């Protein structure tokens, strides 16, 4: 056989073997998705609560007491914010739903009487098909009925308990693991855990800062233009930041739709221009300042990650995928002998220089 065929055959069976392992690993995760997602979320929570817990421990608190106090404090903060914000959100999002419905009706009328000249039957058929598809996607992303409630409660309980033990015993567990590894492996594992944890903590803190900046800037613009529902729209923008690219686009469209319904095309165009400018500043100024180069990812990789995670595990998967990719890329670069020529470097994107 020619050399090229031998080489191609060797590559092919290796790719098939790796694909089979990846496929069965994915199916295993799907089978235990409640546990897998709970553990992933627990690491996110622990990365946020790690710093205050370490601060208390360094000042003489026992790890058990420090971890418990941090968890109770976080719960109290969440409940306090909820008591202040939720009543406003309930009334605000009720009005927001009405505005979005009015915006959808306006789009429907434009399709009929506008330059496209579609018939009412065609528009109704397209509209019904789109609504049915959205309903199917929603049902695919969430398990219906009582099973969803049970899985949500179970997952929340597992996430909270796991977070508690991570912030309480995380250092000791890592130390015990590293001490049991061979000498040629322990340093790499310790480096991987340290870099991965720093990347996750940096991502969670950074994306919260980015979301807060976007929410304040867009909320201020909405208030100046006179668009109603500033608080719920700003909160929607904040949470949209945790779904990079996709979340910003979706929350921006909602703000434009509300501006269109309440102020007409001029207000909608002003808000659209404002959101475009803020998103551009976010990409060119805010993200580099907050994340630097350590957590930078190419936009195409981010988009594919959000889409793939959403298809595989629903809304939670779309939220988890990008930070997991950031951690994997950071660890891969840290363990590479030549980070600048590592394949993981490709995930950062093409340099502008």
C-alpha positions, -999 to +999 in steps of 0.1 A: +000+000+000+012+035-007+026+055+023-002+081+021-029+054+025-011+039+055-008+073+071-044+081+064-056+047+078-036+053+110-051+087+115-086+074+107-087+046+133-073+069+160-099+096+152-126+069+153-113+056+187-112+091+202-147+099+188-161+067+204-146+076+238-160+112+235-194+098+224-197+074+253-185+101+278-211+124+265-238+098+268-227+091+304-229+128+312-264+129+297-274+099+318-263+116+350-269+152+339-285+162+372-253+152+391-229+165+365-247+199+362-250+202+400-212+196+404-204+221+377-226+248+393-212+240+427-177+248+414-190+281+401-206+289+434-175+279+453-153+300+431-173+331+441-174+322+478-137+310+480-122+344+486-143+354+516-139+319+532-101+321+528-102+356+543-119+343+574-097+312+577-065+334+574-078+354+604-081+324+626-116+310+619-119+272+617-126+261+581-160+246+591-172+278+608-158+300+580-175+280+553-208+279+571-207+317+578-199+324+541-228+302+529-252+318+554-240+353+544-244+346+507-279+332+513-289+363+533-276+386+506-296+367+479-328+368+500-323+405+508-318+414+471-348+392+462-371+409+487-362+443+473-360+435+436-386+407+430-417+428+436-405+454+410-396+426+386-430+409+388-448+441+379-422+451+354-419+419+335-457+417+333-457+450+315-427+438+295-446+408+283-474+431+270-449+453+252-432+423+235-466+411+224-474+445+209-440+445+192-447+411+177-481+423+164-464+454+148-439+431+131-467+410+118-485+440+104-454+453+087-448+419+070-483+422+055-486+459+046-448+466+042-426+462+012-425+424+014-462+422+006-468+388+022-503+376+025-520+373+059-522+335+054-485+332+047-476+353+078-499+333+100-484+300+088-448+313+093-458+327+127-474+295+139-444+274+127-420+297+146-441+295+178-443+257+175-405+255+170-398+277+200-422+256+221-404+224+210-370+240+219-383+250+253-396+214+260-363+199+249-343+222+273-365+214+304-379+181+316-417+185+319-438+179+349-430+167+384-397+152+372-384+186+365-393+198+400-376+168+417-345+171+395-343+209+402-346+203+440-321+175+439-296+194+418-299+225+440-293+205+471-263+187+456-248+220+443-251+237+477-237+208+497-208+203+472-200+240+473-198+239+511-174+210+511-153+226+483-148+259+501-143+240+535-119+212+524-108+223+489-071+230+498-068+198+519-083+176+492-060+190+466-030+185+488-040+149+496-044+142+459-011+157+449+008+139+477-005+105+463+007+111+427+040+101+412+067+128+413+067+133+375+029+140+376+021+158+409+035+192+397+014+191+365-018+182+383-012+209+409-006+234+382-037+223+363-059+226+394-045+260+403-047+275+369-082+261+363-095+274+396-079+309+390-095+309+355-129+300+368-128+325+396-116+352+372-143+344+347-171+346+372-159+378+387-152+393+353-184+384+337-203+399+366-184+431+362-191+432+325-228+425+331-230+453+357-213+478+334-236+469+305-267+470+327-258+504+341-249+519+308-279+506+289-302+514+318-290+550+319-295+552+281-331+539+284-339+563+312-325+593+292-345+584+261-376+579+282-381+541+276-402+525+304-393+493+323-357+505+329-352+482+360-364+449+345-346+456+312-313+464+330-316+432+350-323+413+318-291+428+303-271+419+334-281+382+333-277+382+295-240+389+300-236+353+314-245+340+280-218+357+259-228+370+224-262+353+224-274+369+257-263+404+248-281+401+214-313+387+229-315+413+257-307+441+232-335+430+209-359+431+239-349+467+248-352+478+212-387+462+209-399+480+241-385+513+228-403+507+195-437+500+211-435+529+235-417+556+215-418+546+178-391+539+153-369+569+163-365+557+199-359+521+187-331+533+164-315+554+192-316+524+216-302+501+189-273+525+182-267+528+219-265+491+224-242+487+194-218+513+207-218+497+242-212+463+228-183+476+207-168+493+238-173+462+258-154+441+232-126+467+227-123+482+262-142+465+290-134+429+283-096+434+278-095+454+310-114+429+330-102+396+315-069+406+299-054+379+276-058+350+301-095+345+295-098+358+260-116+335+236-124+339+199-160+350+193-166+320+170-156+296+197-178+313+222-208+312+198-203+275+190-198+267+226-231+285+237-250+268+209-235+234+215-241+236+253-276+248+248-285+220+224-269+193+247-280+205+281-305+233+276-302+267+292-279+255+319-255+241+293-254+274+274-244+291+307-217+266+316-200+259+283-180+291+278-164+292+313-156+255+310-139+262+276-120+291+292-107+268+320-097+240+295-078+265+273-060+281+303-050+247+317-039+235+283-017+265+277-002+263+313+008+226+307+021+232+272+059+233+268+055+262+243+023+280+251+027+305+222+027+276+197+002+255+215-030+244+197-049+259+227-035+293+216-057+291+185-088+294+208-076+329+218-081+341+182-059+359+157-037+386+170-045+421+158-008+429+155 
